[in-house]
Amino acid sequence: MFFERPSSGRRALLVHVNRSDSDLASLDELRELAASASLKSLKCLVSNRRSPHPATFLGPGKVDEITSFVRKARIELVVFDTELTPSQERNLERIIGVRVLDRTGLILQIFNQRARTHEGKLQVELAQLGHASTRLIRGWTHLDRQRGGSGRGAGSASGLAGAGETQLEADQRMLDARTRHVAVRLEKVRRQRNQSRRFRKRSDTKLVALAGYTNAGKSTLFNRLCSTKVLEADQLFATLDPTLRKVAIPIVGNIIISDTVGFIRELPHTLVDAFRATLEEVSSADLILH
């Protein structure tokens, strides 16, 4: 994957935006997300704001306060508990002077750390590609360089850009090509899943899907029911890849139990689309255990 990722243990400032539709639980959730991403949270700054500032989401005074603390505490990363537009993210980074990550970016960072199977990695990469498509200002290589002229040099040597094409345009083209490639591979996985589901239905084997909030204890219950040892951890999104096991139930007979990825408040739509194959396991279940 071609994405810049914050390293574990980075000193982070958390920014919680308290709006009319916010609740206190989201503040705790932000801290848990940061911990799950292996960030070292030094402070959580709360800002009350009903409507976002178009350029920086927060007002100039609050941005100055963040900038001052970042310099004083040698902060390496500022994490916002909200969705930022690409321009807001860039403007904040220019003013504050360090990397800025919004809520979706933080969740993607966690997903990238957790994915283990082929399918899980494809799903995470597809979500990252969708998020990165509007944020190419921090792209794969030197986005501010103009490729062009005679068609010679580093740009033409790679065969990726023609005369007069900017690096940004070339990287957008590479991003689009990679997105199509990953989508095709993921569609193949989805067809295989559909085939497995059809086989289960023909054999009349019932499917029970464990569903609920992330870190609610689904994997712990799965291990107790199936006498298996999938990862149990007190952290958000410890489970990203679905696990299925067959269990014999008295009177009922054999059933299949599925451990699934957990949900979270305001799950970004790009993640819902990317994890469609996993969510189909829940929607096709004979019983959903919440």
N, C-alpha and C positions, 0 to 999 in steps of 0.2 A: 504494500500500500504506500501511497505517496503523500503522506500527511505529516505535518509537524505535530509532535505530541509533547505535552508538558511532562517532564520527567518526575518520577516519584520523589517525594520529600521536599518539593519546592515550597518556599515560603509564600503563603497565599493570604490575601485579604478577601474576605467574603462580603459581598454587598447584597443585602436583602431589601427589596423595594416593597414597601407596605402600601398596597393600593386598596381600593374599596372592596375588591373581590378577594383579598388575601386573608389568610388566617394564621394564627400563631404556629400551627403545625408545620407550615411551609418553612419556617425559620429553622426548626429542628431538622427538617428534611434536607435543607441546604448543608447543614453541618455534616449530616450523615453521608451525603453525596461526596463532599470534599474528602471525608475520611476514607470512603470507598475508593476514591481515585488516588489514594496515598499522598494527599497533599498535607502540608503542615500549616494548618489554619492559625494565624496569629491573632486575628481579630475579626469580628463580624459587625459591620457597620450597617445600621438600619436607616433607611430614608423613607419618609412619607411623601408620596407623590401620586396624585390622581391621574394625571395624563403625562405621557412621556415628552421630554424636550426633543424636537426633531433631529437635532445634531448630535446630542450626547446622552439622550434619555434622561439623565439627571440635570439639574440646573447648574450654572457656573459655580455657585458657592459650594455645593456638595462635591463637584468634581475637583475643586481646589483643595478641599479637605482630604479627599482621597489621595491626591497627588502629594500633599504634604506628608501624610502618614507613610505612603509608599517609600518616599525618599528617606524618612527618618528611621523606619524599621527595616530598610533594605528588602522590601517586598519584591518577589520575582513574578508574581502572577495575581491578577485581580479577577475574581469570579463573580458574575452577576447572576442572581436568582431570577432571571427573566430572559425573554428573548430579545436580542439586540439585532437591529438591521445591520447589514454589512458596513454601511457608512458610519453608523453610530459606533460600531466596534473599532473601525479604523480611526475615527476622530478621537475616541477615548485613548487608544494606544499612542497616538501622536502627542496628546496633552500629558498623559500620565507617565509615559516613557517606558512602560513594561507591557508584556502580553496581557490581553484581555480575553476572557472566555465567558460566553453566555451559557445559559442553562442547557441548551441542546448540545453545545460543544463539550460541556462537562460530562453529560450522560454518555456521549459518544466515546469520550476518553475511557470511561469505566467499561463500556461494552468492548472496546478494543483490547483492554487488559484481560477480559473474562472469556472471550470466544475461544473455544478449543477445537471444535469439529470443523470439517470442511464447510458444511452448511452454515454454521454460525459465523465463520469468518467471512463468507460471501455476503451474508445478511448485514453484517457490520460494515463491510466495505461499501455496499450499496448505499447505506444510510450516510456514511461519510462523504461519498461522492455527491450525493444530493445536497448535503450541507455545504460542501466546499465549492459547489458550482457558482455560488454568488459571492464567494470570499476569495477569489483568486488573486487578490492583491498581495496575499502572503503565500503564493503558489509554490509550485514545485521547484522552479529555478529562478532566474533573474527577470522578474516580470516588468521591470522598468526599462529594459534594454530594447531598442528597436532593431529588429532583424530586417535586413533588406539589402538594397544596393544590387551588387552583382550576383547575389545568391551564394557567395562563398563564405567560408568562415565557420565558426562553431555551429551556427544555426543550420546552414545547409548541409554541413557534414553529417548531422544526425538525420537529415532527410525529413525534418518535421516542419519546416517553414519555408515559404516561398518569398520572392522578392517583395519587400514592402510590408510583410506581415509582422506584426508586433509579437513580442514574446507572450503577451497576454492572450492574443488570439490563438497562437500556437498551443498554449497550455489549455485553453478552452476546448480546442479541437481534440487534444489528447484526453482530456477529462471526459468529453462526450463519447469518445471511442471506448474508453475503459468502462464507462457506465453501461454501454450496450453489451460489451463483452461479459461483464459480471451478471447483467440481467439475463442473458441467454443461459449462462451456467446455472443460475439460480432457478430459472424456469425448468431446467432439466431435473433439478432436485425436487421441485414441486410436482412434476409429473410422476416421479418415482414415489413420492408420498401419496399421491392420489391413487396410484396403483396398489400400494400397500393397504390403503383404506378400503378399496374395493374388495381386496382379498379378505380383509377382516370381516366385512359385511357378509360376504358369501359364506364364510365359516361361522357366521352368527356369533362371533366373539365380541362381547360388549367392551366399549372403551370408557373409562372413567378418567376425566381430566381434573387435575388439581389446579385451581386458579385462585388468584388473589393478589394482594399488595406485595410488593417486593419485600423480602425479609420477614414475611409473616409466619414462616415455618413450614412451607410446602415441602421442601426437600427433606426436612426432619420427619414429617409425616410419611413421605414416600419411602424413606428408609425403613421405618417401622412396619409399614404395610407389606413391603416387598422383601424385607430382610436383605437389603443391599447397602452399599456404602457410597452413594453419590455425595458430592461435596456438601457439607453443612457449614455455614459460616454466618456469624452475626454481622452481616454487611449487606448493603443494597446490591441487587443484581449479582449475587453469588452464582446463580444459575442462569445461563443464557441459552444453552443448548437443550432441547427437549430430550427427555429420557423415557423410554417405555419398557415396562416389565410385565410379564404374565404372572398372575397370581390365582391360586385356587381358592375360591370362596365356598364355604359350606352351603349346600342347597342350590346356590346360583350356578356354581361350576367355575370354569376358567374365565377370567376377565383380564383386560390389559389396563394398567394404570399409567398415566402420563404425567410426568413432572414438567411444568412449563415455566417460561420466563415470567417474572412478576410484573405487575402494572405499577404505575406511579402517577401522582397528581400531574395533570396537564401533560400527558405523554405527547411529545412532539409528533405531528402527523407524518413526518418523514420516517420516523421509526416505526410507526404503525404499518406503513406501506412496505418497508423493508423486511418486516418480520411477519409478513402475511402467511408464509408457509408454517410458521410456528403457531400462529393464531388459528389457522385452519384446523389444527389438532383439537383446539377447544371447541370450535363451532361444530365440528363433526362428532363430538363425543355424545354417547348415550346418556351420560350423567356428568354434570359439572359439580365438583365438590369445592365450594367456596370457603 
